[in-house]
């Protein structure tokens, strides 16, 4: 019997190469498809997401769980709260 890891994201998005505002638009669309409490993990290359994703999360009532830069890419995790 294998249970899904509760920390595993419900969805993973590859947003590399997309420029503002597309990464935030894609996250906003995706968050509507997951259950409240679930997370989305995404990787983007546009440094604008460092400001845009937390701003979107605040205004939409969701939470940025993690955000980090890795070799020119930005990985972030968003939890749906509403």
PANU-459244 format. One record per atom (N, C-alpha, C, CB): x, y, z. Coordinates in steps of 0.05 Angstrom, whole numbers, plus 5000, padded with zeros to 4 digits. Atoms other than C-alpha are relative to their C-alpha. Glycine has a CB too. Layout:
XYZ;...
# end
This chain:
501749765000;500050005000;501850255000;498150005025;498349765002;503250654978;498350255001;501750004974;501449754998;500451315002;501650224987;499450075030;498749775012;501951944965;501350175021;498150174982;498649834981;507052385000;498450255005;502950074990;501749764995;502852935034;501550264994;499150005029;498549765007;508553425020;500450034970;502650005014;499649995029;508653264946;498050204988;499749724987;501849815013;505753804901;497849854985;501550194981;502250115015;498953664871;500450044970;497350125008;499549935028;501453974806;502750134997;497850204989;497349885006;508154174775;499850154974;502249785000;500149835025;508754734724;502950074991;498450265005;497549925012;514554864677;499450274986;501149794979;500549735010;514355614665;502550134988;498950185022;497449905010;521455684638;499650124972;502149774998;500249865025;521956184581;497650184997;499949804978;502349825001;515356524596;500750265014;497549865014;499549744989;515557264610;497550115013;501150204979;502249874986;511257694656;498050104979;501150235017;501350114977;505357644663;499349704998;497550165006;500850285005;504856934636;500549815023;501349904976;499750194978;507956564695;497850025022;502750045013;502149964980;502956874744;497349924989;500050305009;502650085012;497156764696;499749705001;499850114971;500150305000;498956024690;499649895028;502649894988;500350094972;499555944766;497150065009;502050155018;502749934992;492856304776;498049814988;499450294992;501850205013;489455834726;500349735013;500649984970;499450274989;492755214756;498949975029;502949945000;500950024972;490955384828;497149945003;500750265015;502950055000;483555344811;499449704995;498650164978;500450285007;484654614790;500849815022;501549934975;499250174978;487454364856;498350055025;503050055007;501649974975;484154254924;501250205019;499749725013;499149824979;484554754980;501949845018;497650125017;497950134984;490854585020;502249874984;498749805018;498050135017;494454274961;502050224990;498749864976;497949815010;500754584930;500649964971;502549975017;499050015027;503454744862;503050075002;498550204980;497149935002;510954724849;500550094971;501849755007;499549905027;513455134790;502950094998;498150244994;497349905006;520055314757;499750204978;501949764993;500249795019;520755964720;502850124995;498150235009;497549865005;526456364689;499850305001;501149914972;500449714999;523457064691;500350095029;497150074989;499649914972;526257414753;497650165011;502550175001;502449854991;519657814755;498349835018;498450084976;501750174982;516457214790;500750045029;500249714992;499149964973;520457384852;498250215014;502950085001;501949804989;515857984862;497149944993;500850284990;502850035009;509757794821;498549775014;500149944970;501450234988;508157114852;499250075029;501849754999;500949924973;508257364925;497850214999;502350105016;502149805002;504057964904;497449884992;500850224979;502450145009;499057514868;498949845024;500549824976;500950174978;498757044928;498650175021;502449855013;501249824980;497257624976;497250094991;501850255006;502649895010;491657904932;498049784995;500550164975;501950225006;488657224916;499449835025;501149824978;500550154976;488856954987;501349735001;497049975003;498550255000;493856404974;502750055013;500449894971;497549984985;500756275004;502349904984;499749835026;497550095011;507756234977;501549855022;501850254988;498850174979;510755655016;503150024997;499149714996;497149995005;517755704984;500550144974;501249715000;499149875025;521456114933;503050015001;498750284996;497150005000;528756024914;501150014972;501049745014;498649985025;533656174859;502049774998;501550274997;498250225005;537455584829;501150024972;498649735004;498750005027;542455674771;498350154979;500549724992;501549855020;538456214735;497149934998;501349964973;502950075000;531755894750;498950075028;499649694994;501349944974;526756064804;498049785004;498650285000;501950214993;523155494838;498250115022;501449745010;501849914979;516955664879;497749805004;498950274994;502250184992;511455294915;497850185011;500949785021;502449844992;504455594924;497949815011;498950164976;502150164988;499155314971;497350144996;500549955030;502749885003;491755424955;498750015027;498349834980;501349964974;488255715016;497150064997;501450225014;502849935003;481655924986;498649844978;499750304995;
# end
